[in-house]
Amino acid sequence: MDASRQALVARRNRRVAGAAFGVVFGMVGVSFAAVPLYDLFCRVTGFGGTPMIGQQAPAAPGDFVVTVRFNANTQPQLPWRFEPAQPSVQLRVGEEAMGFYHARNLSDRPATGISTYNVTPEVVGKYFHKTACFCFEEQTLEPGQQVDMPLAFWVDPRIAEDPNTRGIRTITVNYTFHRSLHDAERSGALANAGPHVGRQGAPTGAPTVVR
């Protein structure tokens, strides 16, 4: 093979290797971005029962009335009592309402938690809008400290027009508090902790009210 042909083959090999490296690098990048992008997609579209974010209630509420129930769960490794302040509220679609949750640290040392949430039935996720909440942000409670955590929300009037949701009269908001990754590492509880939520720093609403 003459020198010019060898040089041509070498250039082709370099281009193929570069393209392959680019594909692998891109796939790795996409895999790292998948979780935050999926979370953002869920919160913007309501997919998977994730409430919508960032929209204000319409000026005129509709006549359709729904009941919103409040549910609370706590990861066993987090020494908190976490519960809704009220079992449920009734509101008209398009009307903004507010609910509160109570959280108390039952231990003799500071404990940090982070919450996740969704609504059920999942199909109503795209019609449930929150304007303030305490989700996806670390909350640290001192020993014996109790706080009130507010949730402001409204239900889109279009829920009454959708054939898949117009018969739904009850929506359940589910909050779960997990022990934070940092707190679990510090206390030695990480080894026994289950799947952990690491979406810290996502958009959140009003601050907690210390009692």
Phi and psi in degrees as GROMACS dihedral restraints (atoms count N, CA, C in turn):
[ dihedral_restraints ]
;  ai    aj    ak    al  type     phi  dphi    fc
    3     4     5     6     1   -75.3    20    10
    4     5     6     7     1   169.1    20    10
    6     7     8     9     1   -63.8    20    10
    7     8     9    10     1   -38.8    20    10
    9    10    11    12     1   -65.8    20    10
   10    11    12    13     1   -40.0    20    10
   12    13    14    15     1   -68.1    20    10
   13    14    15    16     1   -37.9    20    10
   15    16    17    18     1   -62.2    20    10
   16    17    18    19     1   -40.5    20    10
   18    19    20    21     1   -64.8    20    10
   19    20    21    22     1   -39.2    20    10
   21    22    23    24     1   -64.1    20    10
   22    23    24    25     1   -44.3    20    10
   24    25    26    27     1   -63.2    20    10
   25    26    27    28     1   -40.5    20    10
   27    28    29    30     1   -63.1    20    10
   28    29    30    31     1   -41.0    20    10
   30    31    32    33     1   -65.0    20    10
   31    32    33    34     1   -40.6    20    10
   33    34    35    36     1   -62.6    20    10
   34    35    36    37     1   -43.0    20    10
   36    37    38    39     1   -61.3    20    10
   37    38    39    40     1   -40.0    20    10
   39    40    41    42     1   -66.2    20    10
   40    41    42    43     1   -39.5    20    10
   42    43    44    45     1   -64.9    20    10
   43    44    45    46     1   -42.6    20    10
   45    46    47    48     1   -62.5    20    10
   46    47    48    49     1   -44.9    20    10
   48    49    50    51     1   -62.8    20    10
   49    50    51    52     1   -41.6    20    10
   51    52    53    54     1   -63.9    20    10
   52    53    54    55     1   -42.0    20    10
   54    55    56    57     1   -63.8    20    10
   55    56    57    58     1   -42.7    20    10
   57    58    59    60     1   -62.8    20    10
   58    59    60    61     1   -42.0    20    10
   60    61    62    63     1   -62.4    20    10
   61    62    63    64     1   -40.9    20    10
   63    64    65    66     1   -62.9    20    10
   64    65    66    67     1   -40.4    20    10
   66    67    68    69     1   -64.1    20    10
   67    68    69    70     1   -45.8    20    10
   69    70    71    72     1   -62.8    20    10
   70    71    72    73     1   -44.9    20    10
   72    73    74    75     1   -61.7    20    10
   73    74    75    76     1   -41.9    20    10
   75    76    77    78     1   -64.6    20    10
   76    77    78    79     1   -40.3    20    10
   78    79    80    81     1   -64.6    20    10
   79    80    81    82     1   -39.7    20    10
   81    82    83    84     1   -63.7    20    10
   82    83    84    85     1   -43.6    20    10
   84    85    86    87     1   -61.3    20    10
   85    86    87    88     1   -42.8    20    10
   87    88    89    90     1   -63.5    20    10
   88    89    90    91     1   -38.3    20    10
   90    91    92    93     1   -65.3    20    10
   91    92    93    94     1   -38.3    20    10
   93    94    95    96     1   -70.1    20    10
   94    95    96    97     1   -32.9    20    10
   96    97    98    99     1   -82.9    20    10
   97    98    99   100     1   -12.7    20    10
   99   100   101   102     1   -60.4    20    10
  100   101   102   103     1   -44.5    20    10
  102   103   104   105     1   -64.3    20    10
  103   104   105   106     1   -54.1    20    10
  105   106   107   108     1   -64.0    20    10
  106   107   108   109     1   -34.7    20    10
  108   109   110   111     1   -67.2    20    10
  109   110   111   112     1   -40.1    20    10
  111   112   113   114     1   -65.4    20    10
  112   113   114   115     1   -40.3    20    10
  114   115   116   117     1   -62.6    20    10
  115   116   117   118     1   -45.0    20    10
  117   118   119   120     1   -62.4    20    10
  118   119   120   121     1   -42.3    20    10
  120   121   122   123     1   -58.6    20    10
  121   122   123   124     1   -44.6    20    10
  123   124   125   126     1   -63.3    20    10
  124   125   126   127     1   -43.0    20    10
  126   127   128   129     1   -73.5    20    10
  127   128   129   130     1   -25.1    20    10
  129   130   131   132     1   -85.5    20    10
  130   131   132   133     1   -33.3    20    10
  132   133   134   135     1  -102.4    20    10
  133   134   135   136     1   -16.4    20    10
  135   136   137   138     1    82.5    20    10
  136   137   138   139     1    10.2    20    10
  138   139   140   141     1   -64.6    20    10
  139   140   141   142     1   142.4    20    10
  141   142   143   144     1    71.0    20    10
  142   143   144   145     1    19.7    20    10
  144   145   146   147     1    79.7    20    10
  145   146   147   148     1    12.7    20    10
  147   148   149   150     1   -81.8    20    10
  148   149   150   151     1   123.9    20    10
  150   151   152   153     1   -60.4    20    10
  151   152   153   154     1   149.7    20    10
  153   154   155   156     1   -72.7    20    10
  154   155   156   157     1   159.9    20    10
  156   157   158   159     1  -129.5    20    10
  157   158   159   160     1   159.0    20    10
  159   160   161   162     1    75.0    20    10
  160   161   162   163     1    19.8    20    10
  162   163   164   165     1  -125.1    20    10
  163   164   165   166     1   141.5    20    10
  165   166   167   168     1   -88.8    20    10
  166   167   168   169     1   155.4    20    10
  168   169   170   171     1   -68.1    20    10
  169   170   171   172     1   147.9    20    10
  171   172   173   174     1   -66.2    20    10
  172   173   174   175     1   160.2    20    10
  174   175   176   177     1   -66.9    20    10
  175   176   177   178     1   -35.6    20    10
  177   178   179   180     1  -115.9    20    10
  178   179   180   181     1   109.9    20    10
  180   181   182   183     1   -64.4    20    10
  181   182   183   184     1   155.2    20    10
  183   184   185   186     1   -88.8    20    10
  184   185   186   187     1  -178.4    20    10
  186   187   188   189     1   -91.0    20    10
  187   188   189   190     1   -15.8    20    10
  189   190   191   192     1   -68.5    20    10
  190   191   192   193     1   126.9    20    10
  192   193   194   195     1  -109.5    20    10
  193   194   195   196     1   133.9    20    10
  195   196   197   198     1  -126.2    20    10
  196   197   198   199     1   156.1    20    10
  198   199   200   201     1  -106.2    20    10
  199   200   201   202     1   128.5    20    10
  201   202   203   204     1  -108.6    20    10
  202   203   204   205     1   118.1    20    10
  204   205   206   207     1   -96.9    20    10
  205   206   207   208     1   151.5    20    10
  207   208   209   210     1  -117.3    20    10
  208   209   210   211     1   126.4    20    10
  210   211   212   213     1  -121.2    20    10
  211   212   213   214     1   145.2    20    10
  213   214   215   216     1  -134.7    20    10
  214   215   216   217     1   136.9    20    10
  216   217   218   219     1  -135.1    20    10
  217   218   219   220     1   150.9    20    10
  219   220   221   222     1  -133.4    20    10
  220   221   222   223     1   130.3    20    10
  222   223   224   225     1   -60.5    20    10
  223   224   225   226     1   137.2    20    10
  225   226   227   228     1   -56.6    20    10
  226   227   228   229     1   -31.4    20    10
  228   229   230   231     1   -75.1    20    10
  229   230   231   232     1   -10.4    20    10
  231   232   233   234     1   -96.1    20    10
  232   233   234   235     1   117.2    20    10
  234   235   236   237     1   -82.3    20    10
  235   236   237   238     1    57.0    20    10
  237   238   239   240     1  -117.3    20    10
  238   239   240   241     1   153.2    20    10
  240   241   242   243     1  -102.1    20    10
  241   242   243   244     1   119.0    20    10
  243   244   245   246     1  -127.0    20    10
  244   245   246   247     1   122.7    20    10
  246   247   248   249     1  -155.4    20    10
  247   248   249   250     1   154.9    20    10
  249   250   251   252     1   -73.3    20    10
  250   251   252   253     1   146.5    20    10
  252   253   254   255     1   -74.8    20    10
  253   254   255   256     1   -23.5    20    10
  255   256   257   258     1  -140.1    20    10
  256   257   258   259     1   144.4    20    10
  258   259   260   261     1   -69.1    20    10
  259   260   261   262     1   -33.6    20    10
  261   262   263   264     1  -166.8    20    10
  262   263   264   265     1   166.5    20    10
  264   265   266   267     1  -138.7    20    10
  265   266   267   268     1   153.3    20    10
  267   268   269   270     1  -109.4    20    10
  268   269   270   271     1   141.0    20    10
  270   271   272   273     1  -153.7    20    10
  271   272   273   274     1   158.0    20    10
  273   274   275   276     1   -82.5    20    10
  274   275   276   277     1   149.2    20    10
  276   277   278   279     1   -61.9    20    10
  277   278   279   280     1   139.9    20    10
  279   280   281   282     1    86.0    20    10
  280   281   282   283     1    -6.5    20    10
  282   283   284   285     1   -96.6    20    10
  283   284   285   286     1   130.0    20    10
  285   286   287   288     1   -80.4    20    10
  286   287   288   289     1   137.9    20    10
  288   289   290   291     1  -134.8    20    10
  289   290   291   292     1   171.2    20    10
  291   292   293   294     1  -139.5    20    10
  292   293   294   295     1   142.0    20    10
  294   295   296   297     1  -130.3    20    10
  295   296   297   298     1   161.4    20    10
  297   298   299   300     1  -128.1    20    10
  298   299   300   301     1   148.6    20    10
  300   301   302   303     1  -117.8    20    10
  301   302   303   304     1   147.5    20    10
  303   304   305   306     1  -105.4    20    10
  304   305   306   307     1   140.4    20    10
  306   307   308   309     1  -135.4    20    10
  307   308   309   310     1   133.1    20    10
  309   310   311   312     1  -132.6    20    10
  310   311   312   313     1   135.5    20    10
  312   313   314   315     1   -82.4    20    10
  313   314   315   316     1   116.1    20    10
  315   316   317   318     1   -89.7    20    10
  316   317   318   319     1    -3.8    20    10
  318   319   320   321     1   -95.1    20    10
  319   320   321   322     1   176.2    20    10
  321   322   323   324     1   -99.4    20    10
  322   323   324   325     1    19.8    20    10
  324   325   326   327     1  -147.8    20    10
  325   326   327   328     1   159.3    20    10
  327   328   329   330     1   -58.4    20    10
  328   329   330   331     1   143.8    20    10
  330   331   332   333     1  -138.4    20    10
  331   332   333   334     1   136.0    20    10
  333   334   335   336     1  -114.9    20    10
  334   335   336   337     1   131.8    20    10
  336   337   338   339     1  -126.1    20    10
  337   338   339   340     1   164.6    20    10
  339   340   341   342     1  -140.6    20    10
  340   341   342   343     1   137.7    20    10
  342   343   344   345     1  -108.5    20    10
  343   344   345   346     1   151.0    20    10
  345   346   347   348     1  -121.1    20    10
  346   347   348   349     1   164.1    20    10
  348   349   350   351     1  -155.6    20    10
  349   350   351   352     1   158.4    20    10
  351   352   353   354     1  -159.6    20    10
  352   353   354   355     1   176.0    20    10
  354   355   356   357     1  -124.4    20    10
  355   356   357   358     1   150.9    20    10
  357   358   359   360     1  -130.5    20    10
  358   359   360   361     1   146.7    20    10
  360   361   362   363     1   -61.3    20    10
  361   362   363   364     1   147.6    20    10
  363   364   365   366     1   -59.1    20    10
  364   365   366   367     1   -29.6    20    10
  366   367   368   369     1   -63.0    20    10
  367   368   369   370     1   -19.2    20    10
  369   370   371   372     1   -89.0    20    10
  370   371   372   373     1    -1.3    20    10
  372   373   374   375     1   -53.4    20    10
  373   374   375   376     1   -40.4    20    10
  375   376   377   378     1   -74.8    20    10
  376   377   378   379     1    -8.9    20    10
  378   379   380   381     1  -106.2    20    10
  379   380   381   382     1    -4.4    20    10
  381   382   383   384     1  -102.0    20    10
  382   383   384   385     1   115.3    20    10
  384   385   386   387     1  -113.1    20    10
  385   386   387   388     1   129.2    20    10
  387   388   389   390     1  -103.2    20    10
  388   389   390   391     1   140.2    20    10
  390   391   392   393     1  -110.7    20    10
  391   392   393   394     1   -13.0    20    10
  393   394   395   396     1  -159.6    20    10
  394   395   396   397     1   136.9    20    10
  396   397   398   399     1  -159.8    20    10
  397   398   399   400     1   177.0    20    10
  399   400   401   402     1  -115.0    20    10
  400   401   402   403     1    31.8    20    10
  402   403   404   405     1   -91.0    20    10
  403   404   405   406     1   151.1    20    10
  405   406   407   408     1    61.1    20    10
  406   407   408   409     1    23.4    20    10
  408   409   410   411     1  -134.3    20    10
  409   410   411   412     1   137.0    20    10
  411   412   413   414     1   -63.4    20    10
  412   413   414   415     1   139.5    20    10
  414   415   416   417     1  -126.2    20    10
  415   416   417   418     1   121.9    20    10
  417   418   419   420     1  -108.1    20    10
  418   419   420   421     1   125.4    20    10
  420   421   422   423     1  -112.4    20    10
  421   422   423   424     1   134.4    20    10
  423   424   425   426     1   -74.8    20    10
  424   425   426   427     1   166.2    20    10
  426   427   428   429     1   -54.1    20    10
  427   428   429   430     1   124.9    20    10
  429   430   431   432     1    76.8    20    10
  430   431   432   433     1    -3.6    20    10
  432   433   434   435     1   -71.9    20    10
  433   434   435   436     1   140.6    20    10
  435   436   437   438     1  -122.1    20    10
  436   437   438   439     1   140.9    20    10
  438   439   440   441     1  -132.0    20    10
  439   440   441   442     1   154.4    20    10
  441   442   443   444     1  -102.3    20    10
  442   443   444   445     1   131.7    20    10
  444   445   446   447     1  -117.1    20    10
  445   446   447   448     1   116.5    20    10
  447   448   449   450     1   -88.9    20    10
  448   449   450   451     1   148.7    20    10
  450   451   452   453     1  -131.8    20    10
  451   452   453   454     1   116.9    20    10
  453   454   455   456     1  -107.2    20    10
  454   455   456   457     1   136.5    20    10
  456   457   458   459     1  -157.5    20    10
  457   458   459   460     1   168.4    20    10
  459   460   461   462     1  -152.4    20    10
  460   461   462   463     1   158.9    20    10
  462   463   464   465     1  -111.7    20    10
  463   464   465   466     1   128.0    20    10
  465   466   467   468     1   -63.5    20    10
  466   467   468   469     1   129.3    20    10
  468   469   470   471     1   -57.6    20    10
  469   470   471   472     1   -21.2    20    10
  471   472   473   474     1   -66.5    20    10
  472   473   474   475     1   -11.6    20    10
  474   475   476   477     1   -60.9    20    10
  475   476   477   478     1   -29.1    20    10
  477   478   479   480     1   -80.1    20    10
  478   479   480   481     1   -11.2    20    10
  480   481   482   483     1  -100.8    20    10
  481   482   483   484     1   -20.8    20    10
  483   484   485   486     1   -78.1    20    10
  484   485   486   487     1   123.9    20    10
  486   487   488   489     1   -58.1    20    10
  487   488   489   490     1   -24.8    20    10
  489   490   491   492     1   -82.0    20    10
  490   491   492   493     1   -14.1    20    10
  492   493   494   495     1  -130.4    20    10
  493   494   495   496     1   -10.3    20    10
  495   496   497   498     1   -66.6    20    10
  496   497   498   499     1   -16.3    20    10
  498   499   500   501     1   -92.5    20    10
  499   500   501   502     1    -1.8    20    10
  501   502   503   504     1   -83.8    20    10
  502   503   504   505     1   125.3    20    10
  504   505   506   507     1  -113.5    20    10
  505   506   507   508     1   -11.8    20    10
  507   508   509   510     1  -130.3    20    10
  508   509   510   511     1   130.3    20    10
  510   511   512   513     1  -121.1    20    10
  511   512   513   514     1   135.6    20    10
  513   514   515   516     1  -111.9    20    10
  514   515   516   517     1   126.9    20    10
  516   517   518   519     1   -95.3    20    10
  517   518   519   520     1   122.3    20    10
  519   520   521   522     1  -111.4    20    10
  520   521   522   523     1   118.1    20    10
  522   523   524   525     1  -111.7    20    10
  523   524   525   526     1   138.5    20    10
  525   526   527   528     1  -130.8    20    10
  526   527   528   529     1   127.2    20    10
  528   529   530   531     1   -98.3    20    10
  529   530   531   532     1   128.5    20    10
  531   532   533   534     1  -109.4    20    10
  532   533   534   535     1   152.8    20    10
  534   535   536   537     1   -70.5    20    10
  535   536   537   538     1   136.5    20    10
  537   538   539   540     1   -67.2    20    10
  538   539   540   541     1   154.8    20    10
  540   541   542   543     1   -60.6    20    10
  541   542   543   544     1   -45.6    20    10
  543   544   545   546     1   -62.9    20    10
  544   545   546   547     1   -44.3    20    10
  546   547   548   549     1   -66.8    20    10
  547   548   549   550     1   -38.0    20    10
  549   550   551   552     1   -65.6    20    10
  550   551   552   553     1   -41.2    20    10
  552   553   554   555     1   -63.3    20    10
  553   554   555   556     1   -42.7    20    10
  555   556   557   558     1   -66.4    20    10
  556   557   558   559     1   -36.5    20    10
  558   559   560   561     1   -88.7    20    10
  559   560   561   562     1    -9.5    20    10
  561   562   563   564     1    83.4    20    10
  562   563   564   565     1     8.3    20    10
  564   565   566   567     1   -86.3    20    10
  565   566   567   568     1    -6.7    20    10
  567   568   569   570     1   -61.4    20    10
  568   569   570   571     1   -36.1    20    10
  570   571   572   573     1   -62.1    20    10
  571   572   573   574     1   -29.3    20    10
  573   574   575   576     1   -99.8    20    10
  574   575   576   577     1    -2.1    20    10
  576   577   578   579     1   -76.3    20    10
  577   578   579   580     1   149.2    20    10
  579   580   581   582     1   -84.1    20    10
  580   581   582   583     1  -162.8    20    10
  582   583   584   585     1   -54.1    20    10
  583   584   585   586     1   134.6    20    10
  585   586   587   588     1  -114.8    20    10
  586   587   588   589     1   145.9    20    10
  588   589   590   591     1   -87.3    20    10
  589   590   591   592     1   122.7    20    10
  591   592   593   594     1  -114.3    20    10
  592   593   594   595     1    20.7    20    10
  594   595   596   597     1   -90.0    20    10
  595   596   597   598     1    59.7    20    10
  597   598   599   600     1   -79.3    20    10
  598   599   600   601     1   147.8    20    10
  600   601   602   603     1    88.3    20    10
  601   602   603   604     1     3.9    20    10
  603   604   605   606     1   -72.9    20    10
  604   605   606   607     1   164.5    20    10
  606   607   608   609     1   -57.5    20    10
  607   608   609   610     1   140.5    20    10
  609   610   611   612     1  -139.3    20    10
  610   611   612   613     1   170.5    20    10
  612   613   614   615     1  -105.9    20    10
  613   614   615   616     1  -133.2    20    10
  615   616   617   618     1   -66.5    20    10
  616   617   618   619     1   151.9    20    10
  618   619   620   621     1   -72.6    20    10
  619   620   621   622     1   163.9    20    10
  621   622   623   624     1   -72.1    20    10
  622   623   624   625     1   156.8    20    10
  624   625   626   627     1  -107.5    20    10
  625   626   627   628     1   115.9    20    10
  627   628   629   630     1   -80.1    20    10
  628   629   630   631     1   132.3    20    10
